[in-house]
Amino acid sequence: MAPVRYIAELFARFARSGNPKDFGRRAEKLAEEYLRFKGYRILCRNWRTRFGEIDLVVQKDDTLVFVEVKARRSRRKGRPEEALTPAKKTRLLTLARCYLSSFKGRVGRVRFDVLALDFSGKIPDIRHFEGVIEDG
């Protein structure tokens, strides 16, 4: 299936399914399907500690990727990716360090991405921002 057609089908299924109260959970599931389609292997979803939660941990080749999913129904509060504040970035770095301390697999590179799902227009949009947080 062509990528544009596949993404359109993902959004159509998203719109038809579930309770509006489950918006965030369904957005994360859609992001997971999108990443899987793009060749990422899903290692875990909603990894939690007392410090917070990482939405998705995925791997592609030798790169371990921590993914923050941001979804918005409207643009009243800005674009989805604008919700990644400096405080949230700091918390994600802390969470990633915790995850890595218990990770049993081989780690090459580590990257932090944001997957922005924008439902504000007539045509929903997915934007994948790679390497949005730098450690150091």
N, C-alpha and C positions, 0 to 999 in steps of 0.2 A: 504494500500500500504506500502511496506517495506520502511524504511527510506532512504536507499541508492538509491533505485529505484525512490523514490519521489524526492530526491535531484537531481538526474540525469535528471528527467523530468523538474524540475524547470530551470536548466541550459539550457536545450534544448530549452524551450520556450523563455528564455532570449535571447539566441543566434539568434532565428528566428525573434524576434519582434523588431520593432522600429528603429529609426534613431540612428546612432552611436553618434550623438551629445547629445542624451538623456541617455548616459551611466550611469551617476551618479543617475539619477532619477529611471532608471530601476533597478539598483543595489539595491537601497533602497526598491523598491517594492519587489524584490526577497527576500531580508532580512526579510521584513515584513511577507511574505508568509512562509518562513522557521520558523520564531519564532511562528507564529500561529500554524503551524504543530507540534511544540514542546510544545504546551500547553499554550503559552502566550496569554494574551488578549491585543490587540492593543488599547491604549488609545488615542494616537495622533501621527501624522507624521509631520515632519518639523515644530515643534513648534518654533516660531520666536519671538525675542524681538530686541530691538536696540543693544543688546550686542552680538547677534548671533543666532544660530539655533541649536536645538537638533533634530537629525535625527528621532529617535523613542522614545516614552515613552510607556512602556509596563508593564503589571502586571502579576505575577504568584503567586497564593496563596496570602500571605500577603506581598510580596516583590514588590516594585515599582522599575523598572529598566529603567535607562537612557541608550540608546544604540547609540553608534557612529558607523556608517557604513563606512567601508573603502574598496574600490575596486580598483584593478589594472589590467590592461591588460598585463603588462609585469613587469619584475623585475628590470628594469633599475634603478629605484629609490628605490629599496628594496621591502620587503614584505608589503602588505597593512597595517598590524597592526603597522608597524614602522612609519607610518605617524602621529601617535598620539604623538605629541610633548608635552613637559612640558607646553608650553604656551597654547596649545589646551586643556590640562587637566585642567588648571586653569580656562580657559573660560567656560568649561563644568560645573565645580563646581559652578561658578557664575550663569550660566543659570539654573542649577538644583535648586538652592536656590530661584530664581525668580519663577520657576514653582511651587515649593512647597508652596510658600507664597500665591498662588492663587488656589491651589488644594483643591477641596471640598471633596474628598473621604477620606477613612481611610488609613493611611500609617503605615505599620509595619516597615519592613526593607527597606533600600534604597541601591541600588547597581548601579554601572557604568560598562557597558559591551562594548566590541568591537566585532563587527561581521565583519570578514575579508573575502572578496570574492576575490579569486585569479584566474584570467583567463590566467595566464602566461604559463601554461603547456597544454599538450594534454587533460588532465582531469582536469576540473575546480575544485576548492576546496573551501569549506566554513569552517571557523574556528571560534568558538564562545569562546571568552575569557571573563570569568566572574570576576567581582570585580577588574577591572584594575586601578581604581582611588580610592584613599582613601582620605576622607575628614578629614583634621586635620593635 
